[in-house]
Amino acid sequence: MPPSAIERFSARAADLGVTVECRDFPEGTRTAVDAARAVGCDVGQIVKSLVFCAEGTPVLVLTSGANRVDEQRLAAHLELARVDKANADDVRRATGFAIGGTPPFGHDTPLRILCDRDLTGHDQVWAAAGTPRSVFPIAPEQLLEVTGAEVVDIGQR
């Protein structure tokens, strides 16, 4: 039997030198509000892992659960005319995980990763651990280190 998405993510995190403490919430953590409610934290501490298509190339944006990605600012940052939010198939193809459970690292393919500056203002944030009902805590500094993400101002509240 193939490993579950959580097992696959946990193994990939370990390969990167990161020990993750995955927590499963049967009521689900698909949205930032659901995740914050389940964990008992502020919605701003939830990491949304969103895939965008930049001229056919997937780019992962880690943004605060309290923010939306300003697609025009993202496109400008990438020096493109526009970017499009990836569909479910594109997300799974690029990351190996489903929408709502996409972790910030441990993907099937290497991705350029950008991180919303607002996430760096917390001591701890919570990100998806491979499924729409699992999350794990991580310090923003470690998140940036393991992802190699570039910190940018592309969120809108």
N, C-alpha and C positions, 0 to 999 in steps of 0.2 A: 504494500500500500504506500503511495507517495506521501511525503510529509505534508502536514497541514500548512496553511499559509503562515500561521504563527510560528510553527516549528521551523519553517524555511527562513522566515525573517530572523528569528532568534539565532539560527546557525550562521546566517550571513553577518549579523551584528557581531557575533563572537569572532568570526573570521577577520573583522575589522578592529578587534580588540575592545569591543564594547559589550558589557554585560547589561542586558535589558531585563527589567522586571515587568513582564507583560501581565496586565490585569484584564480579565474578561468580564464584561457586563452584559448579561443576557438581555437587558432592556435596550441595548444598542448604544453605539457612540457614532453613528453615521454622520450626524451634523455636529457642528461646534457647540451648539446649545445643548444637544443631547449628551455630548461628551463631558461638558463642564458640569452639568447636572449630575451625571453618574459619578464623576471623580470628586465633586465637591470643591471645584476651583472656579476662578473667574474665567469667563469665556475668552478673554484676552490671552489666557495661558494655554489655549488649545492651538496646536499647530495644524493648520490645514495644508495638506500636500496636494497642490493643484498642478496638473500638467497642461501646458499650452503648446500649440504648434506654431513654431516660428519658421515660416517658409519651409514647412515639411519636417523640421527638426524638433523633436520634443524637448521642452525646457520645463524643469520642475521649479515651482515657486512655493516656498514655505511662507505662509502668511498667518498672522494672528487671527484667531477665531472671531475677534471683534471687528476685523477689517475685511474689505473686499479688495481684490486686485484691480487696480486701475489699468485696464488693458491698453489705453493710449500711452500712459506713462511707461508701462512695460515695453511696448513696441518702441517707444523713443529710446529707452535705455538700451535695447538690443539693436538700435539703429535700423529699424524696419518700419515699413509703412503701417503694418498691422500684425497682430497675433490673434489666434483663435483658440478658444478653449478646446482641449482635446475631447473626443468622444470616448465612450466606455471602451471600445475596442482598441483605440490608440493608447489609452492609459494602460490597459492590460499588456499590450504588446511592448510598450516602452519600459514598464516597471515590473511586470509579472504579477501585479496585484490589482484588485478591483477598486473602482471608485468607492470612496467611503472607508476604505481600509488601507489606502496607499501609505506606506511608511515613508519617512523622509530620507532613508538610505536603504541599501541592501537590494537594489533593483536588478533586473535581468540585464539591463544595458547601462553603460555609463551615461549620465545625464549632466548637462549644465544645470547648476542649482543656484537659485537666488533666494535670499531670505529677507523678509520684511523686518525692518529695523525695530518695530514695536515688540517683536519677540525677545529681543535682547535686553529688555528692561525688566525681566522677571528673574527670580532665583531659580525657578523650575518651570518647565513647560511640559505639556502632555501631547504625544503624537500617536497616530495609528500604528498598530503593531501587526498589520497584515490582514485584518478583517474589520468589518463594520461594527464589531462589538468588542474590540480589544485595543488597549492603549498602553503606553509606557511613559514613565516620567524621565526627563533628562534635563540637565542644566543647559541653558542656551550656549554657553561656551563650548561644551562638549559637542552639542549639535553642530555648531559651526565647524569645529575641528574635524569631526568625522565626515561631514558632507562636503567640506571645502566650499561651502556656499559663500557667495558674495552678498554682503549686506547692502540693501538698497531701500530707497523710499519709493515704493510703488503701491502702497496701500491707500485705500480711502475708507474713512470711518463712516 
